[in-house]
Amino acid sequence: MKTRLFGLAALAGATALIASSPAWAHAHLVSSNPAANAAVAAAPKVITLTFNEKLVPAFSKFELTMPEHGGMKVPVKTTVSKDGKSITGTPQTR
């Protein structure tokens, strides 16, 4: 009887651990325009990032930083595409 209770407790504990593990719900970058590590002659007017699954518009944005200028951040206005798999950013000039 004790063995059966111990087995049920172990099963319940394992189930609780599996249920509470972090979700693998992050989209992965598939492509970008300009391409990753591309050298561009002038600052791009539009940046597009394409992912392997849909993004949630309310939680989707990106920042543009310039490490060679002390980590200066450039504000970017972003929009998620209708299919939800791409986000387009327009750097805002001051």
C-alpha positions as CSV (number, residue, x, y, z in Angstrom):
1,M,0.0,0.0,0.0
2,K,2.8,2.4,0.9
3,T,4.6,1.6,-2.3
4,R,1.5,2.4,-4.3
5,L,1.0,5.7,-2.5
6,F,4.7,6.6,-3.0
7,G,4.4,5.7,-6.7
8,L,1.3,7.9,-7.1
9,A,3.0,10.8,-5.2
10,A,6.1,10.5,-7.5
11,L,3.8,10.5,-10.6
12,A,1.9,13.6,-9.3
13,G,5.2,15.4,-8.6
14,A,6.6,14.5,-12.0
15,T,3.4,15.7,-13.7
16,A,3.5,19.0,-11.7
17,L,7.2,19.6,-12.8
18,I,6.4,18.9,-16.5
19,A,3.3,21.1,-16.4
20,S,5.2,24.0,-14.8
21,S,8.2,23.9,-17.2
22,P,8.7,27.0,-19.4
23,A,6.8,27.1,-22.7
24,W,8.8,27.0,-25.9
25,A,6.7,29.8,-27.3
26,H,9.3,32.1,-28.9
27,A,9.4,32.8,-32.6
28,H,12.7,32.4,-34.3
29,L,14.1,34.8,-36.9
30,V,14.1,33.3,-40.4
31,S,15.3,36.2,-42.5
32,S,15.9,40.0,-42.4
33,N,16.2,42.9,-44.9
34,P,18.8,44.2,-44.8
35,A,20.4,40.8,-44.3
36,A,22.2,39.9,-41.0
37,N,25.7,41.4,-40.9
38,A,25.2,43.2,-44.2
39,A,27.3,46.3,-44.8
40,V,25.0,49.1,-46.2
41,A,26.1,52.3,-47.8
42,A,23.4,54.4,-46.1
43,A,21.1,53.9,-43.2
44,P,18.1,51.7,-44.2
45,K,14.7,53.5,-44.4
46,V,12.9,50.3,-43.6
47,I,14.0,47.1,-41.7
48,T,12.0,43.9,-42.0
49,L,12.3,40.9,-39.8
50,T,10.6,37.6,-40.7
51,F,9.9,34.9,-38.2
52,N,8.9,31.2,-38.3
53,E,5.6,31.8,-36.5
54,K,3.1,34.5,-35.8
55,L,4.0,37.4,-33.6
56,V,1.6,39.1,-31.1
57,P,1.5,42.7,-32.2
58,A,0.9,44.1,-28.7
59,F,4.2,42.5,-27.5
60,S,6.3,42.8,-30.7
61,K,8.8,45.6,-31.3
62,F,12.5,46.0,-31.9
63,E,15.2,48.5,-31.2
64,L,18.0,49.8,-33.3
65,T,21.3,50.5,-31.5
66,M,24.6,51.7,-32.8
67,P,27.4,50.1,-30.6
68,E,30.1,52.1,-32.4
69,H,28.4,55.3,-31.2
70,G,28.3,54.4,-27.5
71,G,25.2,52.2,-27.8
72,M,23.1,55.1,-29.1
73,K,19.5,54.0,-29.6
74,V,17.5,55.1,-32.7
75,P,13.7,55.1,-32.1
76,V,11.9,52.7,-34.5
77,K,8.2,52.7,-35.4
78,T,7.1,49.1,-35.9
79,T,4.2,47.3,-37.5
80,V,3.4,43.6,-37.7
81,S,2.3,42.3,-41.1
82,K,-1.2,41.0,-41.8
83,D,0.0,37.4,-41.7
84,G,1.7,38.1,-38.4
85,K,5.1,36.6,-39.4
86,S,6.9,39.8,-40.2
87,I,7.6,43.0,-38.4
88,T,8.6,46.1,-40.3
89,G,10.4,49.0,-38.6
90,T,11.0,52.5,-39.8
91,P,13.8,54.3,-38.0
92,Q,12.6,57.7,-36.8
93,T,14.9,60.6,-37.7
94,R,15.1,63.5,-35.3
